[in-house]
Amino acid sequence: MSTDGGAETGRPATLGDVAAATGVAISTVSRALNNPGRVNPATRLRIEKAAAELHYAPNSHARALTSGRTQTLAVVVSDVTNPFYFGVIQGTQQQSRASGYTQLLIDAEESGETEDQLLRRLRRSYDGAILAASRISDRRLADLAAAIPLVVLNRDLPGVPCVVIDSPTGVEQAVEHLVSLGHRRIAYASGPATSWSNEGRWRALVRAGSRHGITPVRVGPFHSRRTAGAAAADAVLNAGVTACIAFNDLLAIGMLMRLRERGVRVPGELSIVGCDDIFGADFCDPPLTTLTAPIERAGRAAVAMLLARLTDPALPTGRLVLPTHLTVRASTGTAGDTASS
């Protein structure tokens, strides 16, 4: 596939250049970049790759004049400093750019009120929005979805388009892993009380524990940052358990630091499992056992779903569930002497 396009002539690449590079019609290129849901996935990916290599940039100003659209998508994250969202942002950015859209990033600072206010205040600046791990209440989110084209990521509400990372299944895998190592007393270090995924992970832990006659202990809630790890570690030690599943990797990493300060051996005296497999989870001491999630893919899928709805608002509400799996590293091991009672 040749991707020289407009580069050789010094002019910007055109739809015709992308069509020539991929061997498809210009109309197919246009649909792939503006209405990805109506093009064969393999063809769409080939077109998006060629468009990126050619640095194809649609004339968004001309589009806005004729369509009344801004060619901008708002991407709202709960905490822009959390590495989990780096993958989300990268995925949404890649898909938005390939489709000729600009991305407007909004940090809600873990506040549903801030999230709602900013989305309404900036409404004229974007065509649609992606809400990653939204902290808005169910009722307000339903109202917002009725007023604004949006897709939620890691949130599941009837009638609202969503992309869900299946961390509950990963938590059940983590429980099976810990039980196989002899752990019978397991804690959950809870995340923010307003987090939808937090409750889903806890319910999965209870469900998996019941299959083995285990009643897990819940401590928290804690903030989803590393700095909350010290308090979480202390609470878990007071609970008298031999293993803990933390709400996310940042909290788990903070726990590892505190446990080292207190001279508690991991995994000799306490096994730790995180969630998300963020960058750096494998660099911890010890490297962190965690749930690996397709975070970038989730971001790309959310943009594709939103663009399809912008093109055809009558589309049925979409719901995509992406799998997770447990990645075993050195922070989990067999239950030690503290397991006996």
Secondary structure, DSSP 8 states (H G I E B T S, - for coil): ----GGGTTTS---HHHHHHHHTS-HHHHHHHHH-GGGS-HHHHHHHHHHHHHTT----HHHHHHHH----EEEEEES-TTSTHHHHHHHHHHHHHHHTT-EEEEEE-TT-HHHHHHHHHHTGGG-SEEEEES--S-HHHHHHHHHHS-EEEES---TTS-EEEE-HHHHHHHHHHHHHHTT---EEEE---TT-HHHHHHHHHHHHHHHTTT---EEE----SSGGGHHHHHHHHHHTT-SEEEESSHHHHHHHHHHHHHTT--TTTT-EEEEEE--TTGGGSSS--EEEE--HHHHHHHHHHHHHHHHH-TTS---EEEE--EEE--TT-----GGG--
